[in-house]
């Protein structure tokens, strides 16, 4: 796991374009997926997030980047996982657990013992997060540029 630099935003951009459609094709319309990619995953948007409030981490297997995660210091007690994505062929191989463990280590390094994240209520990752010890603390509908993000807010104490 390595912390991504602004120069590596292209890697994250390329990864997310391989991940987003398979992940959300049965949950969101193509129009909404395209919008989300254009809004949050351009190189400029990624670099802005890196410069302002999110730390991105790249996961590499052998010589290939296979996933990424973004963390944010949310409160005095919470680190938020803002993004956690793996290539479809890497799911179910322990990589997600590796990312969660890394997020826990990062939280502990700044004296925090709680992770928080949002997950779309239709996303199969919801079951993965339950298996990792996350609990739903809120069901929320977030207006987002004419769309509604129907999410669970989940937390994990460790």
N, C-alpha and C positions, 0 to 999 in steps of 0.2 A: 504494500500500500504506500503510495506516495502522495504528498500534498501537491495539488495541481497549481501551476503558475498561469498567469494571464496568457503566456505564449502557448499554453496547452488547451486553451478554450476550443480550438479547432477539433481536438481529439474528442472532447465531450460532445461537441456539436455533431460530429460524425457518429458517435456511439448512440446518441439519443435518436438520431434519425433511423437507426437500425432497430431500436428498441420500442419506440413509441407506438408505431402502427400495430405490431403484433400484440402489444400490451393492451391497447385501448380500442382495437377495431370492433370488439363486441360490446363496448360500453359507450363510446362516443361516436358522433358522426365524423366522417372524414373532414368536413368543414371545421369542426371544433378541434380536431387533432392538428390540422394545418395551422389554425389560429394559435393554438398553444405553442406549437413549435416556433412560429414567427414571433410570438410575444416574449417567450422566456428562454429560447434556446438559440438565438442568433449568437454569433461570436461576440458582438457588442454587448448583448444582454448578459451573457455569461461573465464577461470581463467586468461589467458593472457590478454584478452580484459579488464577484470575487473581491472587488475593490471596496465594497461598502459593508457587507454584513454576512457573507457566507464563505466558509472554507470548503473547498472542493478536494476530494481525494479520489485518485484513480487506482483501480484494481487491475493488475496485469497478471496474466498467466503465460508463462514462457515469454514469448516476445510480442504478445498481443494484448492490447487493452480490452478488457471484457466487461467492465462496469465502472460505475462511479457513485459517489455519495457527496452530498453537501450538508454541512452542519452549520448551525447558527446558535449563538449564545442568546437564548430567549429571555430568561429571567435569572434571578439570583440562584435559582435551584434547578433550572431546566435547560438542557441542550436539545434543540430541535433538529431532527433529521428532516431537512427541507426536500431532499431528493435522494432516492436510492434506486438505482436501475442497473440491471444486468442484461447482457445479451440473452435472448431466449434460450439458446443452447447451453447456457451456463446455469440456468435456474435448476434447482433441485440437486446441486452438487456441493452444497455447503458454503458457497460464496456469499450468499445473503447473510448467513450466520456470522461469517468472518467480518462482514461490514458492520453488523450490529455490535459484535464484540469490540471492534475498533472504535466505534462511536462511544461505547461504554468507557473504554480506556481514555478516550479524549475527554469525556465528561469528568471522569475521576481525576484527571490531571489538573482540572480547574476547580476541583472541590464540589462537583455536582453529582447527584445520585439518581437523576431521573432523565429519561429520554422521552421525547414527545414527537409525534408525527401525525400527519393527515394521510388517509388512504381513501380512495374512491370506494363507495359502498359496494360497487360491483366488481372491484378488482380482486383477482384471486390471491393477491399478496396479503389481503386481509387475514386469511387463514394462516399464512406464514407468520405474520406478526403475532397472532394469538399463540402459536406454538413457541414463539420466542419470549413469551411472558408479558406481552403488551395487553392492556385492558382498554376497552372502549370507555372513555369518560364523557363523550358527547357525540351526538349525531347532529351534523350541521349542514345547512345549505348556504353556500357562499355565492352571492351574485358576483360574476366576473365577466365584465365587458359584454353583457347581453346573454351570457351563459350562466348556468347554475352548476356549481361544483358540489355534488352531493357526497359528502365525506363523513367518515368517522374520525374523530380526534382520539388518538390512542396514546397511552403512556405506559412506561415500564420503569419500575423502581428496582434498583440493584444495590 
